[in-house]
Amino acid sequence: MHAIVCLKQVPDTAELPKVEPADVMQGTLKVTRVVNPWDEYAIEEALRLKEAHGGKVTALTLGPAEATEALRAAVAMGSDEAVLLSDPAFGDGDAWTIGYTLAQAIRQIGQYDLVLCGKETVDGNSGLTAATTARYLSIPLLTCVIKIREVDFTAHTITVERLVEEGLEVVSAPLPAVVAVIKGINEPRYPSFRGIRTAARMAIPVWGMGDIAGLEADKASEAAAAVRWTNIRKPPARAAQCEIIEADTVEEQARILADRLLAAKVI
């Protein structure tokens, strides 16, 4: 069994400072960065599959040199190998260019059974990278997975539960497949002391654009992005007024409030 976990280093939403749009646009925003919280569930699920079936887990990310720390966090949790895709030529891509680059890197890594990732990232929130990666790998995509019911690595099949608006949906697919997991599938473990030591000593390979076989530069560069952030601005401030409804009884206050809400077409 070989599971590849695609993860991303993102700003720590628990420690975000006051963000000004100009800082984001100019790349001068300084924040603490961590593993995307959704991806931690993917790492944990990959580790549980390894513990149940044997094999190995490879962590993969695309980003600047400092994204190595996100990979070390995955290794500290228990991942066996890690690869960083980093090159100024990648630029600031979108889900299409990133998915394409990840897919080409996965092919270069070699034989694999599963590609796991979180349902989305807390910075982009598009939830599209899993889909584009699956598209470029030409393999099935299973999203919003809250439980992996069964995996048969001999028959090359997987059965999962997907959390949808109507309830739970049970889906089976052939392997390999891309599986995007959601919160609730597990509880990510803390890195062990031994894992932290292993991660600190590990030499993590860095693949640039020229190191990935079959990668077409015009599909992986920022120029190929279909979406660009051309302007980021704060929404206008909204003025609010507070009015205390006076009445002799609570019931009368509730009636007046209901009439006001109906008149304002809030309800």
CORDA-V247896 format. One record per pair of residues at least 12 apart in sequence whose C-alpha atoms are under 10 Angstrom apart, sorted by the first residue. I is the first residue (numbers start at 1). J is the second residue. D is the distance in Angstrom with one decimal. If there is no record, write none. Layout:
[[I;J;D] [I;J;D]]
This chain:
[[1;46;9.9] [1;49;8.1] [1;50;7.0] [1;52;9.9] [1;53;6.8] [1;54;6.3] [1;55;4.5] [1;56;6.4] [1;57;8.4] [1;111;9.3] [1;112;7.2] [1;113;6.2] [1;114;8.3] [1;152;10.0] [1;153;7.0] [1;154;9.8] [2;46;8.9] [2;49;9.3] [2;50;8.0] [2;53;9.8] [2;54;8.7] [2;55;5.7] [2;56;5.1] [2;57;5.9] [2;58;7.6] [2;110;9.5] [2;111;7.4] [2;112;4.8] [2;113;5.4] [2;114;6.7] [2;115;8.8] [2;153;9.9] [2;176;9.9] [3;42;10.0] [3;43;9.3] [3;45;9.6] [3;46;6.1] [3;47;8.6] [3;49;8.3] [3;50;8.1] [3;55;8.2] [3;56;6.5] [3;57;4.9] [3;58;6.4] [3;59;8.6] [3;79;9.6] [3;111;9.5] [3;112;6.1] [3;113;5.9] [3;114;4.8] [3;115;5.8] [3;116;7.1] [3;176;9.5] [3;178;10.0] [4;42;9.6] [4;43;8.9] [4;46;7.9] [4;56;8.6] [4;57;5.8] [4;58;4.7] [4;59;5.9] [4;60;7.0] [4;79;9.4] [4;81;9.3] [4;82;9.2] [4;106;7.8] [4;109;9.1] [4;111;10.0] [4;112;7.1] [4;113;8.1] [4;114;6.2] [4;115;4.8] [4;116;6.2] [4;117;8.7] [4;178;9.4] [5;39;8.0] [5;40;9.5] [5;42;6.6] [5;43;6.2] [5;44;9.7] [5;45;9.5] [5;46;7.3] [5;47;9.9] [5;57;7.3] [5;58;6.1] [5;59;4.9] [5;60;6.0] [5;61;8.5] [5;74;9.1] [5;79;9.0] [5;82;9.3] [5;114;8.3] [5;115;5.7] [5;116;4.7] [5;117;5.7] [5;118;9.0] [5;178;9.6] [5;179;9.6] [5;180;10.0] [6;39;7.6] [6;42;8.3] [6;43;8.7] [6;58;8.6] [6;59;6.2] [6;60;4.9] [6;61;5.8] [6;62;8.7] [6;71;9.9] [6;83;9.9] [6;102;7.9] [6;106;9.5] [6;115;7.1] [6;116;6.3] [6;117;5.2] [6;118;8.2] [6;129;9.5] [6;130;8.7] [6;133;9.7] [6;178;9.9] [6;180;9.8] [7;35;7.1] [7;36;6.8] [7;37;9.4] [7;38;8.7] [7;39;5.5] [7;40;8.1] [7;42;8.4] [7;43;8.4] [7;59;7.1] [7;60;6.2] [7;61;5.3] [7;62;8.2] [7;67;9.9] [7;70;8.0] [7;71;8.1] [7;74;8.9] [7;116;8.7] [7;117;6.3] [7;118;7.5] [7;120;9.8] [7;121;8.9] [8;33;9.8] [8;34;8.4] [8;35;6.0] [8;36;5.6] [8;37;9.2] [8;38;9.5] [8;39;7.4] [8;40;9.9] [8;59;10.0] [8;60;8.4] [8;61;5.8] [8;62;7.1] [8;63;7.7] [8;67;7.7] [8;70;7.2] [8;71;8.8] [8;117;9.3] [8;118;9.4] [8;120;9.8] [8;121;7.5] [8;122;9.7] [8;123;9.8] [9;32;9.9] [9;33;6.2] [9;34;5.4] [9;35;4.7] [9;36;5.7] [9;37;9.4] [9;39;9.5] [9;61;8.0] [9;62;8.7] [9;63;7.7] [9;64;9.4] [9;66;8.7] [9;67;5.8] [9;68;8.8] [9;69;8.2] [9;70;5.7] [9;71;8.6] [9;121;9.0] [9;122;9.8] [9;123;9.6] [10;31;9.2] [10;32;8.4] [10;33;5.3] [10;34;5.6] [10;35;6.2] [10;36;5.5] [10;37;8.7] [10;67;9.0] [10;70;9.0] [10;121;7.6] [10;122;7.0] [10;123;6.4] [10;124;9.3] [11;29;9.9] [11;30;9.0] [11;31;6.0] [11;32;5.8] [11;33;4.4] [11;34;6.2] [11;35;8.5] [11;36;8.1] [11;122;8.0] [11;123;7.2] [12;31;7.2] [12;32;5.5] [12;33;5.2] [12;34;5.7] [12;35;8.3] [12;36;8.3] [12;37;9.1] [12;122;8.9] [12;123;9.5] [13;31;9.2] [13;32;8.7] [13;33;8.8] [13;34;9.1] [13;36;9.7] [13;37;9.6] [13;122;7.9] [13;123;8.9] [14;32;9.3] [15;31;7.7] [15;32;7.1] [15;33;9.4] [16;30;9.3] [16;31;6.5] [16;32;7.7] [16;33;9.7] [17;29;9.2] [17;30;8.5] [17;31;7.2] [17;32;9.4] [19;31;9.6] [19;234;9.7] [20;232;9.1] [20;233;8.3] [20;234;8.3] [21;231;8.3] [21;232;5.5] [21;233;5.6] [21;234;7.2] [22;231;9.2] [22;232;7.8] [22;233;8.3] [23;232;9.9] [24;231;9.8] [24;232;7.8] [24;233;9.9] [25;229;8.2] [25;230;8.2] [25;231;7.5] [25;232;7.1] [25;233;9.8] [33;66;9.0] [33;67;8.6] [33;69;8.9] [33;70;8.4] [34;67;8.8] [34;69;8.1] [34;70;6.3] [34;73;8.7] [35;67;8.9] [35;69;8.5] [35;70;5.3] [35;71;8.2] [35;72;9.8] [35;73;7.5] [35;74;8.3] [35;121;9.6] [36;70;8.6] [36;117;9.8] [36;118;8.0] [36;120;8.6] [36;121;6.0] [36;122;6.7] [36;123;8.7] [37;118;7.9] [37;120;9.3] [37;121;7.8] [37;122;7.7] [37;182;10.0] [37;183;9.0] [37;188;9.5] [38;117;7.6] [38;118;4.4] [38;119;6.4] [38;120;6.7] [38;121;6.8] [38;122;8.0] [38;180;9.2] [38;181;7.5] [38;182;6.6] [38;183;6.8] [38;188;10.0] [39;74;9.6] [39;116;8.3] [39;117;5.4] [39;118;4.3] [39;119;7.8] [39;120;8.2] [39;121;8.0] [39;180;8.9] [39;181;8.1] [39;182;8.8] [39;183;9.6] [39;188;9.7] [40;73;9.5] [40;74;8.0] [40;77;9.3] [40;117;8.5] [40;118;7.4] [40;181;9.7] [40;182;9.9] [40;183;9.4] [40;186;9.6] [40;187;8.9] [40;188;6.1] [40;189;8.7] [41;116;9.3] [41;117;8.0] [41;118;6.7] [41;119;9.6] [41;180;9.6] [41;181;6.9] [41;182;7.2] [41;183;6.8] [41;184;8.4] [41;185;7.1] [41;186;6.4] [41;187;7.0] [41;188;5.7] [41;189;9.1] [42;115;9.2] [42;116;5.6] [42;117;5.1] [42;118;5.7] [42;119;9.0] [42;179;8.5] [42;180;7.5] [42;181;6.2] [42;182;8.3] [42;183;9.5] [42;185;8.9] [42;186;9.0] [42;188;8.6] [43;57;8.4] [43;58;9.3] [43;59;8.0] [43;74;6.9] [43;75;9.5] [43;77;8.0] [43;78;8.5] [43;79;7.7] [43;116;7.6] [43;117;7.7] [43;118;8.9] [43;181;9.9] [43;188;7.7] [43;189;9.3] [44;74;9.1] [44;77;7.9] [44;78;8.6] [44;79;9.3] [44;185;9.3] [44;186;7.2] [44;187;7.5] [44;188;5.2] [44;189;6.8] [44;190;9.8] [45;116;8.2] [45;117;9.6] [45;147;9.3] [45;148;8.7] [45;181;8.6] [45;185;7.8] [45;186;7.1] [45;187;9.0] [45;188;8.2] [46;58;9.1] [46;59;9.9] [46;78;9.5] [46;79;8.4] [46;114;8.6] [46;115;9.0] [46;116;7.2] [46;117;9.5] [47;77;8.4] [47;78;6.7] [47;79;7.0] [47;80;9.5] [47;188;9.7] [47;189;9.7] [48;78;9.9] [48;186;9.5] [49;148;9.5] [49;151;8.7] [50;78;9.7] [50;79;9.5] [53;151;9.3] [53;152;9.6] [53;153;8.7] [55;80;9.4] [56;78;9.5] [56;79;7.3] [56;80;6.0] [56;81;8.0] [56;112;9.6] [57;74;9.5] [57;75;9.1] [57;78;8.1] [57;79;5.0] [57;80;5.4] [57;81;6.6] [57;82;8.5] [57;112;9.6] [57;114;9.7] [57;115;9.9] [58;71;9.5] [58;74;8.9] [58;75;8.7] [58;78;9.8] [58;79;6.0] [58;80;5.9] [58;81;4.6] [58;82;5.3] [58;83;7.6] [58;106;9.9] [58;109;9.0] [58;112;9.6] [58;115;9.5] [59;71;6.3] [59;72;9.0] [59;73;9.7] [59;74;6.6] [59;75;7.6] [59;79;6.6] [59;80;8.0] [59;81;6.2] [59;82;4.5] [59;83;6.4] [59;84;8.6] [59;115;9.9] [59;116;9.6] [60;74;9.4] [60;81;8.7] [60;82;5.8] [60;83;5.0] [60;84;6.1] [60;85;7.7] [60;102;8.0] [60;105;8.6] [60;106;8.5] [60;109;9.8] [60;115;10.0] [60;117;10.0] [61;82;8.3] [61;83;6.7] [61;84;5.3] [61;85;6.1] [61;86;8.6] [61;98;9.7] [61;102;7.8] [61;105;9.8] [62;83;8.7] [62;84;5.9] [62;85;4.5] [62;86;5.9] [62;87;8.9] [62;90;9.0] [62;98;7.6] [62;99;9.9] [62;101;8.3] [62;102;7.6] [62;105;9.9] [62;206;9.7] [62;207;9.4] [62;208;9.9] [63;84;7.3] [63;85;6.3] [63;86;5.4] [63;87;7.9] [63;88;9.3] [63;90;8.7] [63;91;9.2] [63;92;9.2] [63;98;9.8] [64;84;8.6] [64;85;8.1] [64;86;5.6] [64;87;7.4] [64;88;8.1] [64;90;9.8] [64;91;9.7] [65;84;8.0] [65;85;8.9] [65;86;6.6] [65;87;8.8] [65;206;8.6] [66;84;9.8] [66;86;9.8] [67;84;7.5] [67;85;9.2] [67;86;8.8] [68;82;8.8] [68;83;8.5] [68;84;6.6] [68;85;9.5] [68;86;9.6] [68;203;10.0] [68;204;7.5] [68;205;9.5] [68;206;8.9] [69;199;9.1] [69;200;9.3] [70;82;9.9] [70;84;9.7] [71;83;7.6] [71;84;7.7] [71;199;8.4] [71;204;8.3] [72;195;9.1] [72;196;7.8] [72;197;9.8] [72;198;8.7] [72;199;5.0] [72;200;7.0] [72;201;9.4] [72;202;8.1] [72;203;9.8] [72;204;8.5] [73;190;9.7] [73;191;7.4] [73;195;8.8] [73;196;7.7] [73;199;7.2] [73;200;9.4] [74;191;8.3] [74;195;9.1] [74;196;9.6] [74;199;8.3] [75;191;8.4] [75;192;9.9] [75;195;6.5] [75;196;7.6] [75;197;9.6] [75;198;7.4] [75;199;5.4] [75;200;9.0] [75;202;8.7] [76;190;8.5] [76;191;5.0] [76;192;6.5] [76;193;7.9] [76;194;7.6] [76;195;4.0] [76;196;4.5] [76;197;7.6] [76;198;6.8] [76;199;5.4] [76;200;8.4] [77;188;8.7] [77;189;6.8] [77;190;6.4] [77;191;4.3] [77;192;6.6] [77;193;9.5] [77;194;9.5] [77;195;6.2] [77;196;7.8] [77;199;9.0] [78;189;9.3] [78;190;9.7] [78;191;7.5] [78;192;8.2] [78;194;9.4] [78;195;6.3] [78;196;9.2] [78;198;9.3] [78;199;9.1] [79;195;8.8] [79;199;9.2] [80;195;9.9] [80;198;9.6] [80;199;9.5] [80;202;9.9] [81;199;9.6] [81;202;8.7] [81;203;9.6] [81;204;7.9] [81;205;9.5] [82;199;9.7] [82;202;9.0] [82;203;9.0] [82;204;6.0] [82;205;7.4] [82;206;9.3] [83;105;9.0] [83;106;9.9] [83;109;9.0] [83;203;9.7] [83;204;6.0] [83;205;5.4] [83;206;6.2] [83;207;7.4] [84;105;9.7] [84;204;7.1] [84;205;6.3] [84;206;4.8] [84;207;6.2] [84;208;8.7] [85;101;8.5] [85;102;8.3] [85;105;8.1] [85;205;8.6] [85;206;5.8] [85;207;4.9] [85;208;6.0] [85;209;8.0] [85;211;9.3] [85;212;9.1] [86;206;6.4] [86;207;6.1] [86;208;5.4] [86;209;7.7] [87;206;8.9] [87;207;7.7] [87;208;4.9] [87;209;6.2] [87;210;9.0] [87;221;9.7] [88;208;8.5] [88;209;8.9] [88;221;9.0] [88;222;9.6] [89;208;8.3] [89;209;7.0] [89;210;9.8] [89;217;8.2] [89;220;8.2] [89;221;5.9] [89;222;7.6] [89;223;9.7] [90;208;8.6] [90;209;7.3] [90;217;8.3] [90;218;9.8] [90;219;9.5] [90;220;6.0] [90;221;4.5] [90;222;5.9] [90;223;9.0] [90;224;9.7] [91;220;8.7] [91;221;6.0] [91;222;4.8] [91;223;8.3] [91;225;9.6] [92;221;8.0] [92;222;5.4] [92;223;8.9] [92;225;8.3] [92;228;8.7] [92;229;9.8] [93;219;9.9] [93;220;7.7] [93;221;6.7] [93;222;4.7] [93;223;7.9] [93;224;7.6] [93;225;5.5] [93;226;8.6] [93;227;8.2] [93;228;8.2] [94;124;9.2] [94;126;9.7] [94;128;9.2] [94;129;8.4] [94;220;9.6] [94;221;9.6] [94;222;7.7] [94;223;10.0] [94;224;8.6] [94;225;5.4] [94;226;6.9] [94;227;6.2] [94;228;7.5] [94;229;9.7] [95;124;9.3] [95;126;8.0] [95;127;8.5] [95;128;5.9] [95;129;4.8] [95;130;8.5] [95;131;8.7] [95;132;6.7] [95;133;8.6] [95;225;7.9] [95;226;8.5] [95;227;8.4] [96;128;8.1] [96;129;7.1] [96;130;10.0] [96;131;9.1] [96;132;5.9] [96;133;8.1] [96;135;9.7] [96;136;9.3] [96;219;8.5] [96;220;8.4] [96;224;8.2] [96;225;6.6] [96;226;7.2] [96;227;8.8] [97;129;9.0] [97;132;8.6] [97;133;9.4] [97;217;9.9] [97;218;9.3] [97;219;6.2] [97;220;4.9] [97;221;6.8] [97;222;7.4] [97;223;9.2] [97;224;6.6] [97;225;5.9] [97;226;8.4] [98;128;9.9] [98;129;6.9] [98;130;9.8] [98;132;8.2] [98;133;7.9] [98;219;9.3] [98;220;7.0] [98;221;9.0] [98;222;9.5] [98;225;8.9] [99;128;8.4] [99;129;5.3] [99;130;7.1] [99;131;7.8] [99;132;4.9] [99;133;4.2] [99;134;7.9] [99;135;8.3] [99;136;7.2] [99;137;9.2] [99;220;8.9] [100;129;9.0] [100;132;6.9] [100;133;6.0] [100;134;9.1] [100;135;8.5] [100;136;5.9] [100;137;8.4] [100;215;8.5] [100;216;9.4] [100;219;7.3] [100;220;6.7] [101;132;9.9] [101;133;8.2] [101;136;9.0] [101;209;8.7] [101;212;8.7] [101;215;7.2] [101;216;8.9] [101;217;9.5] [101;219;8.2] [101;220;5.9] [101;221;9.2] [102;129;9.1] [102;130;9.7] [102;132;9.3] [102;133;6.5] [102;134;9.7] [102;136;8.9] [102;137;9.3] [102;212;10.0] [102;215;10.0] [102;220;9.6] [103;115;9.9] [103;130;10.0] [103;132;8.6] [103;133;5.4] [103;134;7.6] [103;135;8.7] [103;136;6.0] [103;137;5.7] [103;138;9.4] [103;215;9.4] [104;133;9.0] [104;136;8.1] [104;137;7.9] [104;212;6.9] [104;213;7.4] [104;214;7.0] [104;215;6.2] [104;216;9.3] [104;220;9.8] [105;207;8.6] [105;209;9.9] [105;211;9.2] [105;212;6.1] [105;213;8.0] [105;214;9.2] [105;215;8.3] [106;133;9.4] [106;137;8.5] [106;212;9.5] [107;137;8.0] [107;212;9.1] [107;213;8.6] [107;214;9.3] [108;211;9.5] [108;212;6.7] [108;213;6.7] [108;214;8.8] [108;215;9.9] [109;212;9.5] [111;176;9.4] [112;175;9.0] [112;176;6.9] [112;177;9.3] [113;153;7.7] [113;156;8.0] [113;157;9.6] [113;174;9.7] [113;175;6.0] [113;176;4.6] [113;177;7.1] [113;178;9.1] [114;139;10.0] [114;153;10.0] [114;158;9.5] [114;175;7.0] [114;176;5.3] [114;177;5.4] [114;178;6.1] [114;179;7.2] [115;130;8.9] [115;133;9.2] [115;134;8.7] [115;139;10.0] [115;141;9.5] [115;175;9.8] [115;176;7.6] [115;177;6.3] [115;178;4.6] [115;179;6.1] [115;180;8.4] [116;130;8.4] [116;142;9.7] [116;177;8.5] [116;178;5.8] [116;179;4.9] [116;180;5.9] [116;181;7.4] [117;129;9.1] [117;130;7.0] [117;143;9.5] [117;178;7.8] [117;179;6.5] [117;180;4.9] [117;181;6.4] [117;182;9.1] [118;130;8.3] [118;143;9.1] [118;144;8.8] [118;145;9.4] [118;179;8.3] [118;180;5.1] [118;181;5.1] [118;182;6.3] [118;183;8.6] [119;131;9.9] [119;142;10.0] [119;143;6.8] [119;144;6.4] [119;145;8.4] [119;179;8.7] [119;180;4.9] [119;181;5.4] [119;182;5.8] [119;183;8.8] [120;144;9.8] [120;180;8.2] [120;181;9.0] [120;182;8.7] [127;143;9.4] [127;180;9.0] [129;180;9.7] [130;142;9.0] [130;143;8.2] [130;178;6.8] [130;179;7.7] [130;180;6.6] [131;143;8.5] [131;178;8.1] [131;179;9.5] [131;180;8.9] [133;178;7.9] [134;176;9.8] [134;177;7.4] [134;178;5.9] [134;179;9.1] [135;178;9.6] [137;176;9.5] [137;177;9.0] [137;178;9.1] [138;176;9.7] [138;177;9.0] [138;178;9.9] [139;173;9.5] [139;174;8.5] [139;175;7.8] [139;176;6.5] [139;177;5.4] [139;178;7.1] [140;172;9.9] [140;173;6.8] [140;174;7.3] [140;175;7.8] [140;176;7.4] [140;177;4.9] [140;178;6.3] [140;179;8.6] [141;173;8.6] [141;176;9.5] [141;177;5.9] [141;178;4.9] [141;179;6.1] [141;180;7.9] [142;158;9.9] [142;159;9.7] [142;160;8.1] [142;161;9.3] [142;162;7.9] [142;171;8.1] [142;172;9.0] [142;173;8.3] [142;177;7.4] [142;178;6.2] [142;179;4.9] [142;180;6.2] [142;181;8.5] [143;160;9.6] [143;161;9.5] [143;162;6.9] [143;163;8.7] [143;164;9.6] [143;178;8.2] [143;179;6.0] [143;180;4.7] [143;181;6.5] [143;182;8.4] [144;160;9.7] [144;161;8.3] [144;162;5.3] [144;163;5.7] [144;164;7.4] [144;169;9.9] [144;179;8.3] [144;180;6.0] [144;181;5.4] [144;182;5.6] [144;183;9.0] [144;185;9.7] [145;160;6.5] [145;161;5.7] [145;162;4.4] [145;163;6.4] [145;164;9.3] [145;168;9.6] [145;169;9.3] [145;170;9.5] [145;171;9.6] [145;179;7.0] [145;180;6.1] [145;181;4.6] [145;182;5.9] [145;183;9.0] [145;184;9.2] [145;185;7.4] [146;160;7.7] [146;161;5.8] [146;162;5.7] [146;163;6.2] [146;164;9.9] [146;168;8.9] [146;169;9.9] [146;180;9.1] [146;181;6.1] [146;182;5.7] [146;183;7.2] [146;184;6.1] [146;185;4.5] [146;186;8.3] [147;159;8.9] [147;160;5.6] [147;161;5.1] [147;162;7.2] [147;163;8.9] [147;168;10.0] [147;170;9.4] [147;181;8.2] [147;182;9.0] [147;184;8.3] [147;185;5.4] [147;186;8.3] [148;160;4.4] [148;161;6.4] [148;162;9.0] [148;170;9.6] [148;171;9.8] [148;172;10.0] [148;179;9.4] [148;181;9.4] [148;185;8.1] [149;161;6.9] [149;170;8.8] [149;171;9.6] [149;172;9.5] [150;172;9.1] [151;172;9.5] [151;173;9.9] [151;174;9.8] [151;175;9.0] [152;174;9.5] [152;175;8.9] [153;174;9.8] [153;175;7.9] [153;176;9.4] [154;175;9.9] [155;174;8.4] [155;175;8.6] [156;173;8.7] [156;174;5.7] [156;175;4.9] [156;176;7.3] [156;177;9.7] [157;172;7.0] [157;173;5.8] [157;174;4.4] [157;175;5.3] [157;176;8.1] [157;177;9.1] [158;171;8.3] [158;172;5.5] [158;173;5.5] [158;174;6.3] [158;175;6.7] [158;176;8.8] [158;177;8.4] [158;179;9.9] [159;171;5.6] [159;172;4.2] [159;173;6.6] [159;174;9.0] [160;172;6.4] [160;173;8.7] [160;179;9.2] [161;185;9.7] [162;180;9.8] [162;181;8.8] [162;182;9.2] [163;181;9.8] [163;182;8.6] [209;221;9.0] [244;257;10.0] [245;257;7.5]]
